[in-house]
Amino acid sequence: MAGGRENRKRNWLTVGFGLLLAALAAVFIWYRDARVLPEPTNRPIVAQQPNYVTSNSCRACHPGNYASWHASFHRTMTQVATPSTLIPDAREVELSHAGRDYRLERKGDKFFVSERASGETEYGSPAQVVLLTGSHTLQILWTETGQGRTLTQFPFAYIIREKIWAPVTQTFLMPPETKEAYSIGAWNGACMDCHVTQGISRFVEGNRWDSKVVEFGIACEACHSEGHAHIAANRNPLRRWKLHLTNKADETIANASRMTGPEAAFTCGQCHSVWAFNGMTEKLDWNRNGRRFRPGEDSLVQRFVVQPNEKDHAQQKQFIDRTEPGFFHNRFWGDGMIRVTGREMNGVQESPCYKGGHFSCISCHEMHPAKTSQAVLHQWARNDQLAPRMDSDQACLQCHKDMTARLTRHTHHSAESSGSRCYNCHMPHTTYGLLHAMPSHQISSPNVGESLDYGRPNACNLCHLDETLSWTAEKLHDWYQQPIPHLSDDDKSIAAAVLWLVKGDAGQRALLAWGMGWEPAQKVSGQDWLYPYLVFGLLDPYAAVRYDAWKSLQTLPGFSDFKFTYTAEPDALAEAASRAYQKWWDELRRSDATFNEKTALDANGHFQQDIFNRLRRERDNRPIVLAE
């Protein structure tokens, strides 16, 4: 009996000691999590704002939606720089540009940049890399400045696909003489407008900012509005069941799928548009208090979507044109169609489908796919978050159901042809940014007159690269009774693609350099004659055009592994172009090939020098900036 009492006593002591350890552990965890860590003083911070609850509060009730958001590039649009978020290997990276040397290095879990004038032996004091932009095409680094939360840009960006560094000015379409893409404070005063959730710039004085955000990146409340009221109301299980059983809309949260077309489009268009402030009062309000627009509204409240050829906001547009003369030319074609990517709302808003009141971004895109496996979400994020089958004609046929039975009569192409794909004809690749062409997002029809008047490549000649504008005008006249406009001798005898690539402005040249690598165009127009033009593109004064010419050249037989440093000095560019041309001429050019004279090549594949030289002299050299 005594031994049993002793055992029970020992057991109780053991249990008591275990409980004491558990309690101490709980206290430690509470202290660890509850203690207030000092906020960083060298970058913008996350700070609580009224009625915002952050994405972490959404996860428990909406795990599938949270998973899809977490897999999206919206989430990673802006991130704090850490070993898990910085994509390139940052150990002892050394780069040089414009007479300066830069060293990027990791110290513990932090990253630092030092710089010096080229030729000097010692680097200056290191500056910490604190924020990152992008994780899909480019990743851009932002560093502390010593001026509070004001940021400046590391002058190099990392091109993720190629795993290479390039000067930021050469990762956008910018004139070769451009010294910097973004000045000190640009992130605080501009980039954070759309790259975070409810950011407040908070200008202080001089070049100092005290910026704060609800969340870095584009999170749940950017699209669904504040979540506090939604959580409070839905703590009641009876309310949740009633909503579930009746399928009624929950008025405590914004949901684009239950909005009108314009309301849903503005949910995306609050960022994906060229916009401007209604006036200085609204700009100051934005700076001090953040955006007042909330998803579900049919206007941007403090701002408006800039449509240059519409009659609205005339005074504001005149002010923009007066204070920034290149503003419209660098964002729009002459008829007002958007020409830079990331501003899709401008195109959607000008489309006839939108004006019917139902069409919006989510007519084709979905933010939260039904299936949330890792493989599905990976593909969805990299396919522009398109809904199922929306990368096909179904995107248009979901509304234009009658077109299914008369598709070939409408397109005058076989059903399998790329010429019978709705996107190719009605949303061609006429916008540009992030080193590639993108669909326009303004639903329109091919028209030669618009190509002549505004310089915008039409869908027919973006596919039939070896055909003239005259050929296209005749087809459109025969098929759709479009009038044939007045055409020059060049328009009648030289392929439109050649005219745009050789004499066009930098934006046109970039579209065509990319377009010559587009598989449907190569199948229709042939590949042999593209080699010399893409080699020629390797020497373009605009780095972005050189990049696209290189990537398109790599799609051609014999050049898949062609190495080319598109940011190199002129002598190195010339050497690489010469090497590429000789490879084509000596090894790949078919001896029996006959080249179409409309391509401005002679029968053997040489440039027709008199035509080629004249077109080069006629090039449109106006500076072009196409940057997001």
DAUR-V77175 format. One record per residue. N is the residue number from 0. PHI is phi as a letter, one per 30 degrees, with the letter a starting at -180 (* if undefined). D_CENTER is the distance of its C-alpha to the mean C-alpha in Angstrom with 1 decimal. Layout:
N&PHI&D_CENTER  N&PHI&D_CENTER
This chain:
0&*&79.4  1&d&78.9  2&d&76.5  3&d&74.5  4&d&74.3  5&d&73.1  6&d&70.4  7&d&69.2  8&d&69.2  9&d&67.1  10&d&64.7  11&d&64.3  12&d&63.8  13&d&61.1  14&d&59.3  15&d&59.7  16&d&58.4  17&d&55.4  18&d&54.7  19&d&55.1  20&d&52.5  21&d&50.1  22&d&50.6  23&d&50.1  24&d&46.9  25&d&45.6  26&d&46.5  27&d&44.7  28&d&41.5  29&d&41.8  30&d&42.3  31&d&39.5  32&d&37.0  33&d&38.6  34&d&39.1  35&c&36.8  36&d&34.9  37&d&34.4  38&d&30.9  39&e&29.2  40&c&29.9  41&c&27.5  42&a&24.2  43&e&23.0  44&b&24.5  45&d&24.3  46&b&27.0  47&d&28.5  48&b&28.2  49&e&30.5  50&i&29.9  51&d&26.8  52&b&27.6  53&i&24.3  54&d&22.9  55&e&26.0  56&d&28.2  57&d&26.5  58&d&26.8  59&d&30.5  60&d&30.6  61&b&27.3  62&d&26.9  63&d&25.0  64&d&22.4  65&d&22.2  66&d&21.7  67&d&18.8  68&e&17.0  69&d&18.0  70&d&16.5  71&d&13.0  72&d&10.0  73&d&10.5  74&d&13.7  75&c&12.7  76&d&10.2  77&b&13.3  78&b&16.4  79&d&19.8  80&d&20.4  81&b&22.8  82&e&23.9  83&d&22.2  84&c&18.7  85&d&18.6  86&d&17.6  87&d&19.5  88&d&23.3  89&c&24.1  90&d&27.8  91&h&29.2  92&d&26.1  93&b&27.4  94&b&25.3  95&b&26.4  96&a&24.9  97&h&26.5  98&i&29.8  99&b&28.7  100&c&28.8  101&b&26.8  102&b&27.7  103&c&25.6  104&b&27.8  105&c&28.2  106&b&31.2  107&i&31.8  108&c&28.7  109&b&27.3  110&b&25.6  111&b&26.7  112&c&26.1  113&b&29.0  114&b&29.3  115&a&32.1  116&d&32.9  117&e&33.2  118&j&36.8  119&d&37.6  120&c&38.7  121&c&37.6  122&d&34.2  123&d&33.9  124&d&33.5  125&d&30.5  126&c&27.8  127&d&26.2  128&d&22.5  129&c&21.9  130&b&18.2  131&b&15.0  132&c&11.3  133&i&9.0  134&a&10.6  135&c&8.7  136&c&7.9  137&b&9.2  138&b&11.6  139&c&12.9  140&c&16.4  141&b&18.2  142&c&22.0  143&d&24.9  144&b&26.7  145&i&30.1  146&c&29.5  147&i&29.2  148&c&25.7  149&d&24.2  150&c&21.6  151&b&20.8  152&c&18.3  153&d&19.4  154&d&19.0  155&c&17.6  156&c&14.4  157&c&14.7  158&d&13.1  159&d&13.4  160&d&14.3  161&c&16.8  162&h&18.0  163&b&18.5  164&c&18.2  165&b&17.3  166&e&17.7  167&e&14.6  168&d&15.8  169&c&15.6  170&c&12.1  171&c&11.0  172&d&13.2  173&b&16.0  174&e&19.8  175&d&21.7  176&d&23.7  177&d&21.0  178&d&22.3  179&b&19.6  180&d&16.1  181&b&16.8  182&d&20.4  183&e&22.3  184&i&21.4  185&d&18.0  186&d&16.5  187&d&19.4  188&c&19.4  189&b&15.9  190&e&13.1  191&d&15.0  192&e&15.1  193&b&12.1  194&c&11.4  195&b&14.8  196&c&17.3  197&h&19.8  198&d&19.7  199&b&22.6  200&d&22.4  201&h&26.2  202&d&27.0  203&c&30.4  204&a&31.8  205&h&31.3  206&b&28.0  207&c&28.3  208&b&26.1  209&b&27.1  210&d&23.8  211&b&23.7  212&b&21.5  213&d&22.4  214&b&19.9  215&d&17.3  216&i&14.0  217&c&13.6  218&c&17.0  219&e&19.4  220&d&20.8  221&d&17.6  222&c&17.9  223&c&21.6  224&i&23.0  225&e&25.7  226&c&27.5  227&d&30.9  228&d&32.7  229&d&31.4  230&d&32.7  231&d&35.9  232&d&36.7  233&c&36.0  234&d&38.3  235&d&40.8  236&d&41.0  237&d&42.8  238&d&40.0  239&d&37.5  240&d&39.9  241&d&40.5  242&d&36.8  243&d&36.5  244&d&39.6  245&c&39.1  246&h&35.4  247&d&35.1  248&d&32.0  249&d&31.9  250&d&31.9  251&d&31.2  252&b&27.5  253&d&24.7  254&b&23.7  255&e&21.3  256&d&23.3  257&c&26.4  258&c&25.0  259&d&25.4  260&e&22.6  261&d&21.9  262&d&22.2  263&d&19.8  264&d&17.2  265&d&17.6  266&e&17.0  267&d&13.3  268&d&13.6  269&e&14.9  270&c&11.4  271&d&9.4  272&a&11.8  273&d&13.4  274&b&16.3  275&b&19.4  276&d&22.3  277&d&25.5  278&l&27.5  279&d&28.4  280&e&30.0  281&d&26.8  282&d&24.9  283&d&27.6  284&d&27.6  285&e&23.9  286&d&24.5  287&d&27.5  288&b&26.8  289&i&23.1  290&d&21.7  291&c&24.4  292&d&22.3  293&b&22.8  294&e&21.3  295&j&23.8  296&d&24.4  297&c&23.9  298&a&23.0  299&d&21.0  300&i&24.5  301&d&24.1  302&b&21.5  303&b&20.9  304&d&18.2  305&d&18.8  306&c&20.0  307&e&21.8  308&c&24.4  309&d&25.4  310&d&28.5  311&d&27.3  312&h&27.0  313&d&28.7  314&d&29.8  315&d&26.5  316&d&24.9  317&d&27.9  318&d&27.5  319&d&23.9  320&d&25.0  321&d&28.0  322&c&26.4  323&b&23.2  324&e&24.3  325&c&21.1  326&e&19.0  327&d&19.2  328&d&19.4  329&d&16.2  330&b&14.2  331&b&16.5  332&d&18.7  333&e&22.4  334&c&22.8  335&j&20.1  336&d&17.5  337&d&13.9  338&b&12.8  339&b&9.4  340&d&6.1  341&i&5.0  342&b&8.8  343&d&10.1  344&e&13.1  345&e&14.6  346&d&14.9  347&e&16.1  348&d&18.6  349&c&20.1  350&d&20.7  351&d&24.3  352&d&23.5  353&d&22.0  354&d&25.1  355&d&27.3  356&j&26.3  357&c&25.1  358&d&21.8  359&a&18.6  360&e&15.2  361&d&17.4  362&d&19.5  363&b&17.2  364&c&15.0  365&b&16.8  366&c&16.1  367&b&19.3  368&d&20.7  369&d&24.5  370&c&24.8  371&b&23.6  372&d&24.8  373&e&22.8  374&d&22.4  375&d&21.3  376&d&18.6  377&d&17.3  378&d&17.0  379&d&15.6  380&d&12.7  381&d&11.9  382&c&12.6  383&h&9.9  384&h&12.7  385&d&14.8  386&d&18.4  387&e&21.2  388&i&21.9  389&d&19.0  390&c&17.8  391&b&21.2  392&d&23.3  393&e&24.1  394&e&21.1  395&c&23.2  396&d&26.6  397&d&26.4  398&c&27.4  399&d&28.8  400&d&31.3  401&d&33.9  402&d&31.7  403&e&32.2  404&d&35.8  405&b&35.3  406&e&32.0  407&d&33.6  408&d&35.7  409&d&32.6  410&d&30.5  411&i&33.5  412&b&31.9  413&d&33.1  414&d&31.5  415&d&30.0  416&d&28.6  417&d&24.9  418&d&26.3  419&c&27.1  420&c&23.6  421&e&22.5  422&e&18.8  423&e&19.8  424&c&22.0  425&c&20.6  426&b&16.8  427&d&16.7  428&d&14.0  429&b&14.3  430&c&10.9  431&b&9.3  432&l&6.7  433&h&6.2  434&i&9.6  435&a&9.5  436&d&10.4  437&b&9.3  438&e&11.9  439&d&12.9  440&i&13.3  441&c&16.5  442&d&19.4  443&b&21.8  444&c&24.4  445&e&24.9  446&a&26.9  447&d&28.3  448&e&29.3  449&d&25.8  450&d&25.0  451&d&28.1  452&d&27.7  453&b&24.0  454&i&23.0  455&d&20.4  456&e&20.9  457&c&22.3  458&d&21.7  459&d&25.2  460&d&24.9  461&d&21.5  462&c&23.4  463&d&26.9  464&d&25.9  465&c&29.7  466&c&30.8  467&d&31.5  468&d&30.6  469&d&34.2  470&e&34.0  471&d&31.1  472&e&33.0  473&d&36.0  474&d&34.3  475&d&32.6  476&d&36.1  477&d&37.9  478&d&35.7  479&b&34.5  480&h&37.0  481&d&34.5  482&d&36.5  483&d&36.3  484&d&35.3  485&d&37.0  486&b&35.7  487&d&36.5  488&d&38.2  489&d&35.0  490&d&33.3  491&c&36.2  492&b&36.6  493&c&33.3  494&e&30.3  495&e&27.5  496&d&25.0  497&d&27.4  498&d&27.7  499&d&23.9  500&d&23.5  501&c&26.6  502&c&27.1  503&d&23.8  504&d&21.7  505&d&18.9  506&d&16.2  507&d&18.6  508&d&19.4  509&d&15.9  510&d&15.5  511&d&19.0  512&d&18.7  513&d&15.8  514&d&17.9  515&d&21.0  516&c&19.6  517&d&18.8  518&e&21.7  519&e&22.8  520&d&23.3  521&d&25.2  522&d&27.4  523&d&28.3  524&c&28.7  525&i&30.0  526&c&28.8  527&e&31.8  528&d&31.1  529&d&27.5  530&e&28.5  531&d&29.9  532&d&27.1  533&d&24.4  534&d&26.9  535&e&27.1  536&d&23.3  537&d&23.7  538&c&25.6  539&d&23.2  540&d&23.2  541&d&19.4  542&d&18.1  543&d&14.8  544&d&17.2  545&d&19.4  546&d&16.7  547&d&16.0  548&d&19.7  549&d&20.4  550&d&18.2  551&d&19.7  552&d&23.1  553&d&22.7  554&d&22.6  555&d&26.0  556&e&29.3  557&j&30.6  558&b&27.4  559&d&25.5  560&c&26.4  561&d&26.4  562&c&25.6  563&a&24.2  564&c&23.0  565&d&20.8  566&c&21.2  567&d&25.0  568&d&27.7  569&e&29.0  570&d&32.0  571&d&30.0  572&d&27.6  573&d&30.8  574&d&32.4  575&d&29.5  576&d&29.3  577&d&33.1  578&d&33.1  579&d&30.6  580&d&32.6  581&d&35.8  582&d&34.5  583&d&33.7  584&d&36.9  585&d&39.2  586&c&37.9  587&c&35.6  588&d&36.8  589&d&39.1  590&d&42.5  591&c&43.0  592&d&39.7  593&b&40.1  594&c&37.3  595&d&36.8  596&d&37.8  597&d&35.0  598&d&32.6  599&i&34.6  600&c&35.9  601&d&39.6  602&d&41.1  603&c&40.8  604&j&37.1  605&d&37.7  606&d&35.9  607&d&38.2  608&e&38.4  609&d&39.7  610&d&36.9  611&d&34.2  612&d&35.5  613&d&35.8  614&d&32.2  615&d&31.1  616&d&33.3  617&d&31.8  618&e&28.2  619&d&26.2  620&c&25.7  621&d&24.3  622&d&21.7  623&b&18.1  624&b&15.1  625&c&11.7  626&b&9.5  627&d&7.1
